[in-house]
Amino acid sequence: MQKVQSKDSKNWLVFMLYTRNEHDECLRVIEEILKETNNRNDVASYVKGLILRSRGEILQSLEIFKWSQKLNPVSMEIVKQVGRCLHLIGRSKSAIDVYEQALKLSPDDWEIWHCKGMCHTHRNELDEALECFHSANLIQKHDVTFIQQGEILVRKEDYKSAIDVYLEALEFSPENPELLTTLGLLYLRLSENLKSFQYLGNALTLDPINTKALLATGSIIQDRSDHDAALLKYRIIAVYNPNSAQLWNNIAMCFFGKGKYVATIACLKKAQYLDPFEWIIPYNLGIAHLSTQQFASAFHYFNAAISLNAYFASSYMYLALALSNLGDIENACAAYEKAISLEEDFLIYLNYAITLNNYGQKEKAREIFLKFKELFDKLDAVSRELDPDIQSRSRSLQASLDQ
């Protein structure tokens, strides 16, 4: 008598082909199995859904997972895949509903809590997302959950709590370069350069070609005006990530610090090509053109920077400088006033006063100069000595106003 094969007899072959990434052959075997079993092998259907989703056929994958769920309604793995597909096609609310049903059956599954948190994040429901990620970490700690938790806290501008989360993550996973790099970047954002350098250095010890860590380390070195050392870091990044707009922006400003303005503008234009919507790039192009006395071009780039970021006071100050050199004193004054409305910076007042004095408006210049003196005198002695050019310009202006 002929032996009847079990409907599950080829499941081992499906798994073997799938794990070997032999997807075409795997699909062929799956189709044979589904034909033999009248589409009632949940394992074959499940793997077919995984393959189709990896190929971008998410809607077809979702339908297959839903069918698998009917065949095996208690399988948490299938439920997770249904939720994942719904999230990928933008139906995050439906995915949350699926995960909530799953949590009733399996409340201690960290992955369900994590995926639910991802859906809330996508819907910008940040407090709900934080609760989900916290619940996930209480069940089982995972780097990816800590990272998501920290990213939400950064979005909420709660940097101290974000640092605490990443420090806790490092206790669990002390040799994770991504965690170390993220901590370094957070400390850099808070201007704690020494701590930043420490964590970025640890990240580079574990991963010497970590481009994010190299870029941040180069930025710190660049801030210390050691442009050649920074360029050495950037040279490594250029090998592994040559299409980084931030990289070419930083390289450009190294050349700017070395007084190589042609190279500066060339690198900045490459950066702008790679990321035309990053405001700092046209801002730096404006600075470069202002330094080479190409005032019309400088005006164009500062205007572009403002259209991308209308809340950076220095953009208006330098726009005013370009306009004043082009002879448009009325609009220059309007730009200075806008800059002051955004930030009361002594440098804005100094440049404003110099511009007014150059155009013969001495009374207004004296008024603005007094405001500069008031802000500048509040600085400590060390800060006042950092830029001797400011003191030189203020003395020259004072002498002119006293005549």
Residue pairs with C-beta under 8 A, 6 or more apart in sequence:
5 36
7 33
7 36
7 37
7 40
7 41
8 41
8 43
10 29
10 32
10 33
10 44
11 33
11 41
11 43
11 44
13 29
14 26
14 29
14 30
14 33
14 43
14 44
14 47
15 47
17 23
17 25
17 26
17 29
18 26
18 47
18 50
18 51
23 51
23 54
23 55
26 47
26 51
27 48
27 51
30 44
30 45
30 47
30 48
33 41
33 44
34 41
34 44
34 45
34 48
37 44
39 45
39 67
40 71
41 71
42 68
42 71
42 72
42 75
42 78
45 64
45 65
45 67
45 68
45 71
46 64
46 65
46 68
46 77
46 78
46 81
48 64
49 61
49 62
49 64
49 65
49 68
49 81
49 85
50 61
50 81
52 58
52 60
52 61
52 64
53 61
53 81
53 84
53 85
53 88
58 85
58 88
58 89
59 89
61 81
61 85
62 82
62 85
62 86
62 89
65 78
65 81
65 82
65 85
66 82
68 75
68 78
68 81
69 75
69 78
69 79
69 82
72 78
74 105
76 102
76 105
76 106
76 109
76 112
79 98
79 101
79 102
80 102
80 111
80 112
80 115
82 98
83 95
83 98
83 99
83 102
83 112
83 115
83 116
83 119
84 95
84 115
86 92
86 94
86 95
86 98
87 95
87 115
87 118
87 119
87 122
90 122
92 119
92 120
92 122
92 123
93 119
93 123
95 115
95 116
95 119
96 116
96 119
96 120
96 123
99 112
99 115
99 116
99 119
100 116
102 109
102 112
103 109
103 112
103 113
103 116
106 112
108 139
109 139
110 136
110 137
110 139
110 140
110 142
110 145
111 136
113 132
113 133
113 135
113 136
113 139
114 132
114 133
114 136
114 142
114 144
114 145
114 148
116 132
117 128
117 129
117 130
117 131
117 132
117 133
117 136
117 145
117 148
118 129
118 148
120 126
120 128
120 129
120 132
121 129
121 148
121 152
126 152
126 155
126 156
129 148
129 152
130 149
130 152
130 153
133 145
133 148
133 149
133 152
134 149
136 142
136 145
137 145
137 146
137 149
141 169
141 172
143 169
143 172
143 173
143 176
143 178
143 179
146 165
146 166
146 168
146 169
146 172
146 179
147 169
147 178
147 179
147 182
149 165
150 162
150 165
150 166
150 169
150 182
151 162
153 159
153 161
153 162
153 165
154 162
154 186
159 186
159 189
159 190
162 186
163 183
163 186
163 187
166 179
166 182
166 183
166 186
167 183
169 176
169 179
170 176
170 179
170 180
170 183
173 179
175 206
177 203
177 206
177 207
177 210
177 213
178 203
180 199
180 200
180 202
180 203
180 206
180 213
181 199
181 200
181 203
181 210
181 212
181 213
181 216
183 199
184 195
184 196
184 197
184 198
184 199
184 200
184 203
184 213
184 216
185 196
185 200
185 212
185 216
186 196
187 193
187 195
187 196
187 199
188 196
188 200
188 216
188 219
188 220
193 220
193 223
196 216
196 220
197 217
197 220
200 213
200 216
200 217
200 220
201 217
203 210
203 213
204 210
204 213
204 214
204 217
207 213
209 236
209 240
211 237
211 240
211 241
211 244
211 247
214 233
214 234
214 236
214 237
215 233
215 234
215 237
215 244
215 246
215 247
215 250
217 233
218 230
218 231
218 233
218 234
218 237
218 250
219 230
219 250
221 229
221 230
221 233
222 230
222 250
222 253
222 254
222 257
225 257
227 254
227 255
227 257
227 258
230 250
230 254
231 251
231 254
234 247
234 250
234 251
234 254
237 244
237 247
238 247
238 251
241 247
243 274
244 274
245 271
245 272
245 274
245 275
245 278
245 281
246 271
246 275
246 278
247 271
248 267
248 268
248 270
248 271
248 274
249 267
249 268
249 271
249 278
249 280
249 281
249 284
251 267
252 263
252 264
252 265
252 266
252 267
252 268
252 271
252 284
252 288
253 264
253 284
255 261
255 263
255 264
255 267
256 264
256 284
256 287
256 288
256 291
261 288
261 291
261 292
264 288
265 285
265 288
265 289
268 281
268 284
268 285
268 288
269 285
271 278
271 281
272 278
272 281
272 282
272 285
275 281
277 308
278 308
279 305
279 308
279 309
279 312
279 315
280 305
282 301
282 302
282 304
282 305
282 308
283 301
283 302
283 305
283 312
283 314
283 315
283 318
285 297
285 301
286 298
286 299
286 300
286 301
286 302
286 305
286 315
286 318
286 319
286 322
287 298
287 318
289 295
289 297
289 298
289 301
290 298
290 318
290 321
290 322
293 325
295 322
295 325
295 326
296 322
296 326
298 318
298 321
298 322
299 319
299 322
299 323
299 326
302 315
302 318
302 319
302 322
303 319
305 312
305 315
306 312
306 315
306 316
306 319
309 315
311 342
312 342
313 339
313 340
313 342
313 343
313 345
313 348
314 339
314 345
314 348
315 339
316 335
316 336
316 338
316 339
316 342
317 335
317 336
317 339
317 345
317 347
317 348
317 351
317 352
319 335
320 331
320 332
320 333
320 335
320 336
320 339
320 351
320 352
320 355
321 332
321 351
321 355
323 329
323 331
323 332
323 335
324 332
324 355
324 358
324 359
329 355
329 359
332 355
333 352
333 355
333 356
336 348
336 351
336 352
336 355
339 345
339 348
340 348
340 349
340 352
344 375
345 375
346 372
346 375
346 376
346 379
346 390
347 390
349 368
349 369
349 371
349 372
349 375
350 369
350 372
350 376
350 390
350 393
350 394
350 397
352 368
353 365
353 366
353 368
353 369
353 372
353 397
354 365
354 393
354 397
356 362
356 364
356 365
356 368
357 365
357 397
357 400
357 401
362 401
365 397
365 401
366 401
369 394
369 397
369 398
369 401
372 394
373 394
376 384
376 390
376 394
384 391
